[in-house]
């Protein structure tokens, strides 16, 4: 086989093919041989030249997605009334990014599917790392609100971390199984907690966006969220 002059194209083809198979067949049911068989003539050697395993492919898919999507950038540069409004915009952007296009939805579906099985130490570590990185980005927005009075003064770093734990772990039915009605109840509880801490970010609009994302990614129908 001639030497590949376009390794970037090969890597991209592997990632796209793998994502399609992971979505259609499921990650556990997809083998490296399945991926190779759908690469349009590329050999298993070509696959292993770039990736050691399908788990490494999965990590690359998630990493590429993180590099392409920056849902907080718009909020960072937006003209808003205060820090609380910037936090709301940032979180709304982050939620909507999960279902903004077909590829993004497929990746988000894949990520959510792993939340029901966090026994893989590497996947769990990557999940926690990603959430903590997001908390680091969110904290300055919260600090802005604390300084302009729209958010109660306190520790912006800890509040950002608490928000990520509540919303990305406790509220996820794939981690803590619950009925659609209980998801809405949890949303209301988180809203109450955050309001008590002086960051009333979970309003009707945010609750509705959150429900839309879960409806799409988990294929469940949630009741309307109301204050």
C-alpha positions in Angstrom: 0.0 0.0 0.0 1.4 3.5 -0.9 2.5 5.7 1.9 -0.3 7.9 3.0 0.5 11.5 2.1 -2.5 12.9 4.0 -2.5 11.4 7.5 -4.9 14.1 8.7 -7.5 12.9 6.3 -7.0 9.3 7.4 -7.4 10.3 11.1 -10.6 12.3 10.2 -12.0 9.4 8.3 -11.4 7.0 11.2 -13.0 9.4 13.6 -16.1 10.0 11.4 -16.5 6.3 10.7 -16.1 5.3 14.3 -18.6 7.9 15.5 -21.2 6.6 13.0 -20.6 3.0 14.1 -20.6 3.9 17.8 -23.9 5.7 17.4 -25.6 3.1 15.2 -24.2 -0.1 16.9 -23.1 1.1 20.3 -19.6 1.5 21.5 -19.3 -1.9 23.2 -20.7 -3.7 20.2 -18.3 -2.0 17.7 -14.9 -3.6 17.1 -11.8 -2.3 15.5 -12.5 -4.8 12.6 -15.9 -3.1 12.2 -14.3 0.2 11.9 -11.6 -1.0 9.4 -14.3 -2.7 7.3 -16.0 0.7 6.8 -12.9 2.8 6.0 -13.2 2.4 2.3 -10.1 0.4 1.6 -7.8 1.5 4.5 -6.1 -1.4 6.3 -6.0 -2.4 9.9 -2.4 -1.3 9.8 -3.5 2.2 8.8 -5.9 2.2 11.8 -3.2 1.1 14.3 -0.7 3.5 12.9 -2.9 6.3 14.3 -4.7 4.7 17.2 -3.9 2.0 19.7 -7.5 1.0 20.4 -11.1 2.0 19.9 -11.0 3.6 23.3 -8.3 5.9 22.1 -10.5 6.8 19.1 -13.4 7.6 21.5 -11.1 9.9 23.5 -10.0 11.6 20.2 -13.7 12.1 19.2 -14.4 13.8 22.5 -11.2 15.9 22.4 -11.9 17.1 18.9 -15.4 18.1 19.8 -14.1 20.0 22.8 -11.7 21.8 20.6 -14.4 22.8 18.0 -17.1 23.9 20.4 -16.7 26.9 22.7 -20.2 27.7 23.9 -18.9 30.1 26.6 -17.1 32.4 24.1 -20.2 34.1 22.9 -21.2 34.8 26.5 -17.8 36.1 27.4 -17.9 38.7 24.7 -21.6 39.5 24.9 -23.1 42.8 26.1 -25.2 41.8 29.0 -26.8 43.7 31.9 -24.7 42.0 34.6 -22.8 38.9 35.7 -25.8 36.8 36.4 -27.1 37.4 32.9 -23.7 36.3 31.5 -23.8 33.1 33.6 -27.3 32.4 32.2 -26.2 33.0 28.6 -23.1 30.8 29.1 -25.1 27.9 30.5 -27.8 28.3 27.8 -25.2 28.2 25.1 -23.5 25.2 26.7 -26.8 23.3 26.8 -27.9 24.2 23.3 -24.5 23.2 22.0 -25.4 19.5 22.7 -28.1 19.5 20.1 -27.0 22.2 17.7 -26.3 19.9 14.8 -26.4 16.2 13.8 -22.7 15.5 14.6 -22.9 17.3 17.9 -26.0 15.5 18.9 -24.4 12.1 18.0 -21.4 13.0 20.2 -23.6 14.1 23.0 -25.6 10.9 22.8 -22.4 8.9 22.9 -21.2 10.9 26.0 -24.5 10.5 27.8 -24.5 6.7 27.1 -21.3 6.4 29.1 -22.8 8.2 32.1 -24.8 5.1 32.9 -21.6 3.1 33.2 -18.8 5.0 34.9 -16.8 1.9 35.7 -14.1 2.8 33.1 -11.5 4.8 35.2 -10.2 6.7 32.1 -13.7 7.7 31.0 -14.6 8.7 34.5 -11.4 10.7 34.8 -12.0 12.5 31.5 -15.6 13.3 32.6 -14.5 14.8 35.9 -11.6 16.7 34.2 -14.0 18.2 31.6 -16.4 19.3 34.3 -13.7 20.9 36.3 -12.4 22.7 33.3 -15.9 24.1 32.6 -16.2 25.2 36.2 -12.9 27.1 35.8 -14.3 28.9 32.8 -17.7 29.6 34.6 -16.2 30.9 37.8 -15.1 34.3 36.4 -18.6 35.0 35.1 -19.9 34.2 38.6 -17.2 36.5 40.1 -18.4 39.3 37.8 -21.9 38.9 39.2 -20.6 38.9 42.7 -18.8 42.2 42.1 -21.7 43.9 40.4 -24.3 42.7 42.9 -26.4 40.4 40.7 -25.0 37.4 42.5 -24.6 37.1 46.3 -20.9 37.6 47.4 -19.1 34.3 48.1 -16.6 31.9 46.7 -17.1 31.9 42.9 -14.8 28.9 42.4 -16.7 26.6 44.8 -20.1 27.8 43.5 -19.1 26.9 39.9 -17.9 23.5 41.0 -21.1 22.8 43.0 -23.2 23.8 40.0 -21.3 21.3 37.7 -21.6 18.5 40.3 -25.4 19.1 40.7 -26.2 19.5 37.0 -23.8 17.1 35.4 -24.0 14.3 37.9 -26.9 14.4 40.3 -29.4 15.6 37.8 -28.5 13.1 35.1 -30.9 10.1 35.0 -28.2 7.9 33.5 -26.2 8.3 36.7 -29.0 8.6 39.3 -32.0 6.8 37.8 -35.3 8.6 38.2 -38.6 9.2 36.5 -39.2 12.2 34.1 -41.3 13.8 36.9 -38.4 13.4 39.3 -36.0 15.1 36.8 -38.3 18.1 36.9 -38.4 18.0 40.7 -34.6 17.8 40.8 -34.4 20.9 38.5 -36.7 22.8 41.0 -34.5 21.6 43.9 -31.3 22.8 42.2 -33.1 26.1 41.4 -33.9 26.5 45.1 -30.4 25.6 46.2 -28.8 28.1 43.8 -31.3 30.8 44.7 -30.5 30.3 48.4 -26.8 30.7 47.5 -27.6 33.9 45.7 -27.3 32.8 42.1 -30.9 32.5 40.8 -29.9 31.1 37.4 -32.4 28.3 37.0 -35.5 30.2 35.7 -38.2 28.9 33.4 -36.1 29.6 30.3 -33.2 27.6 31.6 -35.4 24.8 32.8 -37.1 24.5 29.4 -33.7 24.4 27.6 -32.5 21.8 30.0 -35.6 19.7 29.4 -35.2 20.0 25.6 -31.7 18.7 25.8 -32.7 15.7 28.0 -35.7 15.0 25.7 -33.3 14.8 22.8 -30.4 13.0 24.3 -32.3 10.5 26.5 -35.4 10.1 24.3 -37.7 10.8 27.2 -40.6 13.2 27.4 -40.3 15.6 30.3 -43.2 17.6 31.7 -43.1 21.3 31.2 -40.9 23.0 33.8 -42.6 25.9 35.6 -41.6 28.2 38.5 
